[in-house]
Amino acid sequence: MNVKEIKKMAAQKGVQLGRLRKTELIRSIQSAEKNPVCFMTDQADSCGETSCLWRTDCR
């Protein structure tokens, strides 16, 4: 997913966009959805969530 699409999704979730980078945007979306904020963290290494929208970019 490109940054433009991510920004659109973030805005729909009520995330303040500001000058957030892609990683920060995705983590903000995860937080807004009440999901673990794990994108591109060491938690991602042990992630078993195969249906995660961000999995391809995270790995």
Summary of the structure (lengths in Angstrom):
residues: 59
radius of gyration: 11.0
end to end distance: 13.7
largest distance: 31.2
contacts: 127
relative contact order: 0.16
helix: 51%
strand: 0%
